Amino acid sequence: VFTAQAVAAAPEDPLFGLMKAYREDPAENKVDLGIGAYRDDNAKPWILPVVKKADNAIHNDPTLNHEYLSIGGLPEFTAAAQKLIVGSDSPAIREKRICSLQTISGTGAVHLGGLFLSKFHPNKPSLYLSSPTWANHHQIFTNVGLTLGNYPYFSKETKGLDFDGMLQAIQGAPAGSVILLHACAHNPTGVDPTQEQWKQIATVMRQKNHFPFFDCAYQGFASGDLARDAWAIQYFVEQRFELCVAQSFAKNFGLYGERTGAFHFVSAPGADASNASAHIASQLAILQRSEISNPPAYGARIASRVLNDPALFKEWEADLRTMSGRIQEMRKGLRLRLEKRGTPGSWAHITDQIGMFSFTGLSEGQVKVLRDKWHVYMTKNGRISMAGLNSHNLDYFAEAVDSVVR
Ligand code: PLP
């Protein structure tokens, strides 16, 4: 029989534990490089000006109310999200072979995709994750009963991509496996394949008949250019893959707590593709109904206003450049300071890596000293959120790193 006493305490989520420890640290010069959320130059959350504008318009819109959205979400939001991710002139849209549902941000989209594959894939294939990957991937896919595999991703020597290892593992995976790929700004490493490397990955995946599952949580955040950050997805669609995409608007709109995202399934081209797509949409709707009934309206309304209004869209692109530009400045600033100090080791990877995170190469022991002695908080794998750095703490952080590395 079930008894409450029989349930053991679960370990604290490492990232949220880190945030709590940071909050409770009274030191004035403490630095938070843990959570992957954008901060401005004063280490404060930043509401995008374009989001504020859309938000005001929503508040003053007398036609809106608090009724349920439909199961699939706000149609003008999902249609715009679709265009953003595969490109507005994509054959997948033209041929009606992409179906999209609004989800509980990127996490909900990853989950819905995992659940769908575990229910409908006839062979129960293994799903391969990059090593390392976003920690939540393991839990989400395990929860829906998928078996997991890994492919190498990060080279400790070069602090760049272990491309040969990655390709070999993808080649070695049983035919028809699901391969999870970070579309851009890989979390936690900040290392992405080049376009040439993506092409080779696609070639191997085609040979092995693998199914690509893209996780896209940072579109516009990596390069500051929305189309460039979706290049890999659009290339795979062009190459006629059947695939799915989990899309988050948490980071690129700063809508973290509003849980705004979408799940897209692209069926391979063919005479029956639009029919297949409709069937998939109907099954996804059933899954969604049983899990969340219908997604939350607020964030989707904001994103939808911006995505569907050309003037606001331009403002959004400028806001994205503000965020990605500041992060790039911090990368340059950190590398420069470490090199000026002659801090042992090479620091080129700080500017080679892109997006929200940098995999510094600092060891678990060094991370601990940074926390205990310097009040600098980061995950123990040595990942730092670049957005936590700013013009006020960059010198201090460089000094701290220098001291623990020597
Ligand atoms: N996927 C990756 C790789 C991420 O880094 C994140 C956020 O950190 C997510 C998905 C999902 O984020 P959210 O559910 O907040 O959209």
Residues whose N, C-alpha, C, O or C-beta is under 5 A from the ligand:
A	BS01	PLP	G36 I104 S105 G106 T107 G108 W134 N187 D215 A217 S248 A250 Y256
